[in-house]
Structure formats: C-alpha cells, structure tokens
Amino acid sequence: MYESVPEGPTTFEECVAAGYPVEESYPARCSAPEKMFTEDIGNEQERKNIVRISYPRPNATITSPLSLSGEARGTWYFEASFPIELHDEEGNLIVQHFAEAQGEWMTESFVPFKGTLIFEKPKGTRGTLILRKDNPSGLPENDSSLIVPVRF
C-alpha cells in the first residue's frame, strides 16, 4: 500500500500561507521547494504606459463605495470618460459604471481620472476590476483593458 504524500502549495497565496520565503519584488514571488509562484497583479505591467491605477492596487481588499483613481492617456477616454466594471470570482458582472477625466482629456498625455462603484458584497472573496478603453468604434482592434485582481 502506498502512502499519500501531502502536496505542496499550488498557488502564490498557498505558498505564502505555508511560510515559504517571499521575494520583495513586483510582482512578489514565493519560493517553495522545486516551484516558484508569482503574485497575480493582472496586466498592470503590460498597460503601464497607457493606464495606471493608484487605488485600488492589485489584490487590495475593497468595499462599497469603491473610489477609484489613477491616470490614463487621453486616447483611453471618449468624451472624457471610460467604462469600469467589477466582476466576482466566477466572472459574473457585479456592477458597471464609468471613470471621468479630471482634466483636459484631448491629449496623448496622462490625464487623472476618478470613478466610484457602489455594489453589494458578493459571496466569494476575490474579484476583478476592469478598466476598459472607451471604444466608440466597436472595432476589436481598438479594444484594450486594465485588469486588476481585488479581494472582498
């Protein structure tokens, strides 16, 4: 008869909870025996030259009302706003609204934005905040989004 061997961590969170060392990098990395886990920060690194979120940061615990802030290039906006969405851990839409430019948006420079989402806490503990580039053309090649993992 074979003994069952306990498996090691399978996620970044499990690795941290098990007490393995965490590198002070961004994104953070946790080193378990024979496996490295990287913290999920969404696609922030890929979009940092287009849109940046100041609050909430990836993996922050959020509550309602959620006040978002950051900056995006003027090309991210249409008529001084862009759509924002909050999804639960199963991908279901909880709420959608928009963020508004806090300055002259008809530029290629970064323009500050603010937005507020009011929502009821979902059953799960994790979710996803999505900031969508406004795309009035509807053409898929003009779509872009910033994906920010959050906790409830």
N, CA, C and O of each residue as an XYZ file, in Angstrom:
608
protein
N       0.840     -1.168      0.000
C       0.000      0.000      0.000
C       0.891      1.239      0.000
O       1.907      1.299      0.692
N       0.478      2.232     -0.802
C       1.252      3.460     -0.922
C       0.728      4.513      0.044
O      -0.477      4.654      0.253
N       1.675      5.249      0.628
C       1.297      6.358      1.492
C       1.012      7.565      0.622
O       1.702      7.796     -0.371
N      -0.012      8.343      0.993
C      -0.246      9.575      0.243
C       0.720     10.627      0.768
O       0.872     10.817      1.975
N       1.349     11.285     -0.150
C       2.312     12.321      0.195
C       1.601     13.664      0.081
O       1.016     13.961     -0.961
N       1.640     14.479      1.128
C       0.974     15.776      1.034
C       1.604     16.610     -0.073
O       2.826     16.687     -0.206
N       0.748     17.223     -0.851
C       1.236     18.069     -1.940
C       1.659     19.415     -1.390
O       1.172     19.865     -0.353
N       2.564     20.042     -2.096
C       2.998     21.375     -1.719
C       1.989     22.403     -2.201
O       0.931     22.048     -2.720
N       2.315     23.658     -2.032
C       1.400     24.712     -2.457
C       1.183     24.674     -3.974
O       2.049     24.250     -4.740
N       0.002     25.130     -4.372
C      -0.315     25.182     -5.803
C      -0.587     26.601     -6.279
O      -0.775     26.831     -7.474
N      -0.610     27.559     -5.345
C      -0.828     28.962     -5.710
C       0.123     29.845     -4.912
O       0.729     29.405     -3.935
N       0.241     31.081     -5.337
C       1.060     32.065     -4.625
C       0.559     32.219     -3.190
O       1.352     32.235     -2.248
N      -0.768     32.333     -3.028
C      -1.351     32.525     -1.699
C      -1.051     31.341     -0.781
O      -0.724     31.535      0.390
N      -1.159     30.107     -1.306
C      -0.856     28.918     -0.504
C       0.618     28.882     -0.127
O       0.967     28.477      0.982
N       1.468     29.298     -1.027
C       2.912     29.334     -0.765
C       3.220     30.304      0.381
O       3.987     29.981      1.288
N       2.617     31.488      0.329
C       2.819     32.488      1.386
C       2.275     31.962      2.712
O       2.935     32.059      3.746
N       1.051     31.399      2.670
C       0.427     30.881      3.888
C       1.244     29.750      4.515
O       1.232     29.577      5.734
N       1.953     28.982      3.686
C       2.768     27.882      4.194
C       4.087     28.371      4.798
O       4.836     27.584      5.378
N       4.370     29.664      4.663
C       5.553     30.237      5.282
C       6.815     30.194      4.443
O       7.908     30.413      4.965
N       6.689     29.917      3.159
C       7.877     29.919      2.298
C       8.332     31.355      2.064
O       7.538     32.289      2.180
N       9.618     31.534      1.733
C      10.140     32.897      1.557
C       9.498     33.626      0.374
O       9.242     33.046     -0.681
N       9.249     34.923      0.593
C       8.650     35.771     -0.435
C       9.658     36.848     -0.800
O      10.148     37.567      0.070
N       9.968     36.959     -2.089
C      10.892     37.988     -2.572
C      10.197     39.338     -2.562
O       9.019     39.443     -2.903
N      10.927     40.362     -2.172
C      10.391     41.716     -2.212
C      10.606     42.272     -3.606
O      11.482     43.107     -3.834
N       9.794     41.797     -4.528
C       9.847     42.246     -5.913
C       8.436     42.623     -6.320
O       7.495     42.425     -5.552
N       8.279     43.163     -7.512
C       6.942     43.459     -8.011
C       6.810     42.898     -9.404
O       7.486     43.364    -10.321
N       5.962     41.913     -9.587
C       5.145     41.282     -8.564
C       5.975     40.405     -7.625
O       7.062     39.945     -7.974
N       5.432     40.187     -6.426
C       6.123     39.362     -5.434
C       6.196     37.919     -5.914
O       5.322     37.449     -6.642
N       7.261     37.218     -5.492
C       7.415     35.801     -5.840
C       7.679     35.011     -4.573
O       8.410     35.449     -3.684
N       7.068     33.837     -4.511
C       7.210     32.961     -3.349
C       7.922     31.691     -3.804
O       7.539     31.083     -4.803
N       8.967     31.292     -3.064
C       9.776     30.133     -3.426
C       9.458     28.937     -2.546
O       9.808     28.908     -1.366
N       8.790     27.948     -3.134
C       8.542     26.668     -2.463
C       9.551     25.678     -3.034
O      10.150     25.960     -4.072
N       9.760     24.539     -2.400
C      10.699     23.563     -2.953
C      10.310     23.188     -4.383
O       9.191     22.741     -4.638
N      11.237     23.374     -5.294
C      11.095     22.992     -6.698
C      10.032     23.766     -7.470
O       9.699     23.386     -8.592
N       9.487     24.848     -6.896
C       8.472     25.609     -7.622
C       8.469     27.052     -7.137
O       8.586     27.325     -5.942
N       8.333     27.969     -8.092
C       8.252     29.403     -7.809
C       6.850     29.873     -8.192
O       6.347     29.520     -9.259
N       6.210     30.675     -7.317
C       4.884     31.208     -7.579
C       4.968     32.727     -7.640
O       5.645     33.348     -6.820
N       4.287     33.320     -8.602
C       4.287     34.761     -8.776
C       2.905     35.312     -8.451
O       1.891     34.761     -8.878
N       2.874     36.394     -7.700
C       1.615     37.042     -7.346
C       0.905     37.528     -8.599
O       1.541     38.080     -9.497
N      -0.396     37.330     -8.668
C      -1.205     37.801     -9.792
C      -1.497     39.279     -9.588
O      -2.170     39.661     -8.631
N      -0.989     40.107    -10.489
C      -1.268     41.547    -10.432
C      -2.038     41.991    -11.674
O      -2.056     43.174    -12.013
N      -2.669     41.036    -12.343
C      -3.399     41.377    -13.558
C      -2.435     41.724    -14.675
O      -1.349     41.151    -14.761
N      -2.822     42.656    -15.529
C      -1.956     43.036    -16.655
C      -1.383     44.438    -16.483
O      -1.104     45.133    -17.459
N      -1.214     44.837    -15.239
C      -0.703     46.173    -14.923
C       0.627     46.479    -15.611
O       0.805     47.576    -16.141
N       1.546     45.545    -15.612
C       2.870     45.780    -16.208
C       2.771     46.034    -17.718
O       3.509     46.852    -18.265
N       1.851     45.324    -18.383
C       1.706     45.471    -19.835
C       1.030     46.785    -20.221
O       1.230     47.271    -21.334
N       0.234     47.367    -19.325
C      -0.537     48.573    -19.642
C       0.014     49.847    -19.011
O      -0.579     50.914    -19.176
N       1.133     49.764    -18.291
C       1.610     50.912    -17.515
C       1.941     52.152    -18.337
O       1.989     53.252    -17.785
N       2.169     52.006    -19.627
C       2.444     53.172    -20.470
C       1.175     53.766    -21.062
O       1.233     54.727    -21.829
N       0.002     53.184    -20.698
C      -1.278     53.643    -21.242
C      -2.239     54.067    -20.132
O      -2.868     55.122    -20.204
N      -2.338     53.215    -19.096
C      -3.260     53.482    -17.993
C      -2.635     52.979    -16.698
O      -2.040     51.901    -16.663
N      -2.773     53.767    -15.634
C      -2.198     53.415    -14.326
C      -3.253     53.631    -13.256
O      -3.930     54.658    -13.240
N      -3.390     52.668    -12.370
C      -4.358     52.797    -11.281
C      -3.607     53.060     -9.975
O      -2.676     52.335     -9.623
N      -4.026     54.102     -9.270
C      -3.430     54.432     -7.973
C      -4.157     53.704     -6.850
O      -3.545     53.200     -5.909
N      -5.516     53.663     -6.980
C      -6.321     52.962     -5.988
C      -7.550     52.402     -6.664
O      -8.205     53.116     -7.423
N      -7.887     51.152     -6.416
C      -7.190     50.200     -5.544
C      -6.013     49.557     -6.269
O      -6.043     49.385     -7.488
N      -5.002     49.211     -5.530
C      -3.857     48.496     -6.084
C      -4.235     47.020     -6.246
O      -5.167     46.553     -5.592
N      -3.530     46.285     -7.101
C      -3.835     44.857     -7.265
C      -3.827     44.110     -5.927
O      -2.928     44.282     -5.104
N      -4.844     43.287     -5.739
C      -5.049     42.436     -4.561
C      -5.450     43.190     -3.301
O      -5.426     42.628     -2.206
N      -5.819     44.465     -3.452
C      -6.322     45.221     -2.305
C      -7.697     44.688     -1.922
O      -8.434     44.178     -2.766
N      -8.034     44.812     -0.645
C      -9.376     44.470     -0.182
C     -10.242     45.709     -0.358
O      -9.918     46.788      0.138
N     -11.364     45.533     -1.083
C     -12.227     46.670     -1.395
C     -13.591     46.524     -0.735
O     -14.040     45.418     -0.435
N     -14.233     47.651     -0.519
C     -15.594     47.696     -0.008
C     -16.357     48.754     -0.798
O     -15.769     49.548     -1.533
N     -17.662     48.749     -0.634
C     -18.512     49.723     -1.306
C     -18.802     50.877     -0.355
O     -19.038     50.644      0.831
N     -18.790     52.101     -0.838
C     -18.490     52.513     -2.197
C     -16.986     52.488     -2.455
O     -16.186     52.842     -1.589
N     -16.623     52.066     -3.656
C     -15.218     51.998     -4.056
C     -14.889     53.230     -4.880
O     -15.484     53.453     -5.934
N     -13.947     54.026     -4.405
C     -13.486     55.204     -5.141
C     -12.191     54.855     -5.841
O     -11.182     54.574     -5.194
N     -12.219     54.874     -7.168
C     -11.034     54.558     -7.975
C     -10.311     55.838     -8.330
O     -10.919     56.903     -8.433
N      -9.004     55.723     -8.518
C      -8.243     56.864     -9.011
C      -7.021     56.352     -9.756
O      -6.558     55.232     -9.540
N      -6.520     57.194    -10.627
C      -5.337     56.861    -11.402
C      -5.157     57.865    -12.508
O      -5.602     59.009    -12.414
N      -4.495     57.423    -13.560
C      -4.292     58.280    -14.728
C      -4.239     57.419    -15.971
O      -3.768     56.282    -15.949
N      -4.740     57.998    -17.070
C      -4.744     57.298    -18.352
C      -4.424     58.300    -19.441
O      -4.703     59.492    -19.312
N      -3.848     57.813    -20.490
C      -3.582     58.691    -21.635
C      -4.913     59.160    -22.203
O      -5.918     58.453    -22.120
N      -4.913     60.344    -22.773
C      -6.139     60.906    -23.328
C      -6.804     59.997    -24.343
O      -8.025     60.028    -24.494
N      -6.018     59.187    -25.040
C      -6.573     58.275    -26.048
C      -7.397     57.149    -25.424
O      -8.099     56.440    -26.144
N      -7.330     56.968    -24.102
C      -8.093     55.935    -23.391
C      -9.550     56.378    -23.206
O     -10.450     55.551    -23.062
N      -9.761     57.696    -23.214
C     -11.078     58.279    -22.959
C     -11.844     58.514    -24.259
O     -11.266     58.573    -25.344
N     -13.169     58.648    -24.114
C     -14.020     59.201    -25.157
C     -15.015     60.080    -24.442
O     -15.688     59.635    -23.512
N     -15.115     61.334    -24.870
C     -15.977     62.305    -24.192
C     -15.676     62.361    -22.697
O     -16.584     62.459    -21.871
N     -14.390     62.297    -22.365
C     -13.868     62.480    -21.007
C     -14.213     61.348    -20.030
O     -14.169     61.556    -18.817
N     -14.555     60.157    -20.536
C     -14.840     59.045    -19.625
C     -14.460     57.715    -20.273
O     -14.189     57.642    -21.471
N     -14.447     56.666    -19.450
C     -14.266     55.310    -19.946
C     -14.980     54.352    -18.997
O     -15.167     54.677    -17.825
N     -15.386     53.165    -19.489
C     -16.137     52.216    -18.663
C     -15.265     51.497    -17.635
O     -14.099     51.190    -17.883
N     -15.874     51.237    -16.461
C     -15.244     50.404    -15.437
C     -16.250     49.336    -15.020
O     -17.455     49.584    -14.981
N     -15.747     48.157    -14.713
C     -16.599     47.032    -14.325
C     -15.983     46.317    -13.134
O     -14.765     46.310    -12.955
N     -16.846     45.716    -12.324
C     -16.403     44.871    -11.227
C     -17.072     43.515    -11.395
O     -18.292     43.427    -11.534
N     -16.259     42.450    -11.382
C     -16.750     41.082    -11.555
C     -16.424     40.263    -10.316
O     -15.446     40.543     -9.622
N     -17.243     39.247    -10.035
C     -16.950     38.342     -8.924
C     -15.937     37.299     -9.383
O     -15.494     37.323    -10.532
N     -15.568     36.379     -8.480
C     -14.520     35.404     -8.806
C     -14.935     34.411     -9.884
O     -14.083     33.725    -10.448
N     -16.232     34.324    -10.181
C     -16.696     33.445    -11.256
C     -16.860     34.191    -12.575
O     -17.294     33.615    -13.572
N     -16.509     35.483    -12.575
C     -16.588     36.280    -13.794
C     -17.921     36.962    -14.017
O     -18.122     37.602    -15.050
N     -18.846     36.835    -13.060
C     -20.156     37.493    -13.189
C     -20.014     38.988    -12.935
O     -19.309     39.406    -12.017
N     -20.690     39.792    -13.756
C     -20.673     41.239    -13.597
C     -21.443     41.622    -12.343
O     -22.608     41.252    -12.191
N     -20.803     42.360    -11.445
C     -21.443     42.852    -10.226
C     -22.012     44.241    -10.479
O     -23.166     44.518    -10.154
N     -21.187     45.116    -11.063
C     -21.598     46.497    -11.322
C     -20.721     47.072    -12.432
O     -19.567     46.679    -12.605
N     -21.291     47.998    -13.168
C     -20.510     48.740    -14.154
C     -20.891     50.211    -14.079
O     -22.031     50.559    -13.770
N     -19.934     51.050    -14.360
C     -20.141     52.495    -14.334
C     -19.062     53.100    -15.224
O     -18.646     52.476    -16.200
N     -18.611     54.293    -14.904
C     -17.563     54.910    -15.705
C     -16.648     55.737    -14.810
O     -17.024     56.168    -13.721
N     -15.448     55.939    -15.306
C     -14.488     56.834    -14.663
C     -14.449     58.106    -15.496
O     -14.653     58.071    -16.709
N     -14.188     59.223    -14.838
C     -14.189     60.503    -15.522
C     -12.826     61.167    -15.453
O     -12.143     61.121    -14.430
N     -12.442     61.787    -16.568
C     -11.205     62.553    -16.626
C     -11.295     63.727    -15.661
O     -12.349     64.345    -15.516
N     -10.187     64.024    -15.010
C     -10.112     65.145    -14.071
C      -9.312     66.294    -14.663
O      -8.698     67.078    -13.938
N      -9.325     66.386    -15.974
C      -8.601     67.435    -16.676
C      -8.885     67.319    -18.156
O      -9.721     66.521    -18.580
N      -8.190     68.111    -18.932
C      -8.360     68.106    -20.386
C      -7.939     66.755    -20.941
O      -6.774     66.374    -20.827
N      -8.870     66.031    -21.537
C      -8.621     64.658    -21.987
C      -8.214     64.565    -23.457
O      -7.782     63.501    -23.901
N      -8.339     65.635    -24.212
C      -7.993     65.578    -25.641
C      -6.495     65.818    -25.822
O      -6.061     66.847    -26.340
N      -5.728     64.831    -25.374
C      -4.283     64.883    -25.398
C      -3.755     63.456    -25.478
O      -4.508     62.504    -25.276
N      -2.494     63.307    -25.764
C      -1.882     61.980    -25.699
C      -1.149     61.784    -24.369
O      -0.600     60.713    -24.107
N      -1.146     62.822    -23.539
C      -0.502     62.755    -22.229
C      -1.409     62.039    -21.231
O      -2.569     61.748    -21.524
N      -0.856     61.757    -20.036
C      -1.645     61.161    -18.969
C      -2.590     62.208    -18.370
O      -2.213     63.361    -18.158
N      -3.820     61.779    -18.107
C      -4.850     62.628    -17.522
C      -5.398     61.894    -16.299
O      -5.769     60.726    -16.413
N      -5.461     62.541    -15.137
C      -6.004     61.870    -13.950
C      -7.477     61.494    -14.149
O      -8.208     62.168    -14.875
N      -7.899     60.405    -13.491
C      -9.299     60.006    -13.521
C      -9.769     59.637    -12.130
O      -8.979     59.313    -11.244
N     -11.089     59.695    -11.966
C     -11.742     59.236    -10.744
C     -13.031     58.541    -11.139
O     -13.639     58.860    -12.161
N     -13.436     57.593    -10.320
C     -14.693     56.894    -10.532
C     -15.141     56.258     -9.233
O     -14.331     56.033     -8.334
N     -16.429     55.968     -9.130
C     -16.982     55.343     -7.933
C     -17.888     54.195     -8.335
O     -18.706     54.320     -9.246
N     -17.732     53.077     -7.646
C     -18.607     51.923     -7.839
C     -19.315     51.624     -6.532
O     -18.681     51.537     -5.481
N     -20.629     51.466     -6.598
C     -21.420     51.084     -5.432
C     -21.946     49.683     -5.710
O     -22.572     49.436     -6.741
N     -21.685     48.765     -4.776
C     -22.035     47.370     -5.019
C     -22.325     46.648     -3.719
O     -21.930     47.091     -2.641
N     -23.020     45.528     -3.840
C     -23.229     44.651     -2.695
C     -22.123     43.612     -2.708
O     -21.732     43.119     -3.766
N     -21.622     43.284     -1.527
C     -20.523     42.324     -1.420
C     -20.972     40.966     -1.977
O     -21.998     40.428     -1.562
N     -20.198     40.419     -2.917
C     -20.535     39.096     -3.466
C     -20.184     37.981     -2.480
O     -19.554     38.226     -1.452
N     -20.593     36.774     -2.801
C     -20.359     35.629     -1.917
C     -18.882     35.258     -1.814
O     -18.421     34.886     -0.735
N     -18.144     35.350     -2.889
C     -16.739     34.940     -2.891
C     -15.833     35.964     -2.230
O     -16.286     37.003     -1.750
N     -14.558     35.654     -2.215
C     -13.578     36.542     -1.591
C     -12.711     37.280     -2.597
O     -11.963     38.182     -2.220
N     -12.797     36.916     -3.864
C     -11.955     37.540     -4.884
C     -12.809     38.057     -6.032
O     -13.934     37.610     -6.251
N     -12.244     39.003     -6.749
C     -12.933     39.551     -7.901
C     -11.952     40.219     -8.842
O     -10.737     40.153     -8.654
N     -12.503     40.862     -9.856
C     -11.679     41.530    -10.854
C     -12.293     42.881    -11.192
O     -13.479     42.986    -11.505
N     -11.467     43.899    -11.121
C     -11.839     45.238    -11.545
C     -11.289     45.405    -12.954
O     -10.118     45.117    -13.202
N     -12.126     45.868    -13.879
C     -11.689     46.037    -15.265
C     -11.925     47.484    -15.691
O     -13.046     47.988    -15.627
N     -10.861     48.137    -16.123
C     -10.940     49.475    -16.687
C     -10.812     49.300    -18.197
O      -9.779     48.849    -18.689
N     -11.853     49.655    -18.922
C     -11.875     49.445    -20.371
C     -11.592     50.744    -21.113
O     -12.130     51.799    -20.776
N     -10.751     50.651    -22.112
C     -10.545     51.785    -23.009
C     -11.876     52.039    -23.693
O     -12.500     51.110    -24.206
N     -12.315     53.290    -23.705
C     -13.570     53.577    -24.392
C     -13.353     53.379    -25.882
O     -12.393     53.897    -26.453
N     -14.239     52.637    -26.502
C     -14.090     52.247    -27.904
C     -15.404     52.495    -28.652
O     -16.140     51.552    -28.940
N     -15.699     53.762    -28.966
C     -16.965     54.042    -29.633
C     -17.059     53.421    -31.029
O     -18.161     53.272    -31.555
N     -15.936     53.061    -31.634
C     -15.968     52.446    -32.969
C     -16.497     51.014    -32.914
O     -17.053     50.515    -33.892
N     -16.319     50.350    -31.753
C     -16.730     48.958    -31.645
C     -15.783     47.989    -32.339
O     -16.023     46.782    -32.329
N     -14.719     48.493    -32.939
C     -13.765     47.628    -33.639
C     -12.887     46.898    -32.632
O     -12.319     47.525    -31.738
N     -12.770     45.562    -32.767
C     -11.983     44.785    -31.799
C     -10.526     45.222    -31.700
O      -9.918     45.108    -30.636
N      -9.964     45.715    -32.788
C      -8.554     46.133    -32.746
C      -8.349     47.380    -31.882
O      -7.213     47.707    -31.538
N      -9.433     48.079    -31.527
C      -9.340     49.257    -30.670
C      -9.659     48.943    -29.205
O      -9.615     49.837    -28.359
N      -9.977     47.686    -28.900
C     -10.273     47.289    -27.521
C      -8.990     47.171    -26.706
O      -7.957     46.735    -27.214
N      -9.067     47.557    -25.463
C      -7.970     47.372    -24.527
C      -8.562     47.469    -23.126
O      -9.603     48.098    -22.933
N      -7.907     46.849    -22.151
C      -8.398     46.930    -20.781
C      -7.265     46.720    -19.790
O      -6.263     46.066    -20.082
N      -7.456     47.291    -18.617
C      -6.566     47.060    -17.483
C      -7.317     46.159    -16.528
O      -8.427     46.479    -16.105
N      -6.714     45.033    -16.188
C      -7.339     44.042    -15.318
C      -6.636     44.072    -13.970
O      -5.420     43.906    -13.881
N      -7.438     44.291    -12.904
C      -6.897     44.442    -11.555
C      -7.572     43.431    -10.633
O      -8.762     43.571    -10.350
N      -6.838     42.403    -10.149
C      -7.441     41.473     -9.194
C      -7.671     42.187     -7.859
O      -6.824     42.955     -7.403
N      -8.832     41.925     -7.235
C      -9.179     42.541     -5.951
C      -9.725     41.478     -5.006
O     -10.022     40.353     -5.409
N      -9.846     41.861     -3.752
C     -10.417     40.975     -2.718
C     -11.589     41.696     -2.077
O     -11.621     42.925     -2.021
N     -12.547     40.925     -1.596
C     -13.721     41.500     -0.918
C     -13.640     41.214      0.568
O     -14.529     41.610      1.322
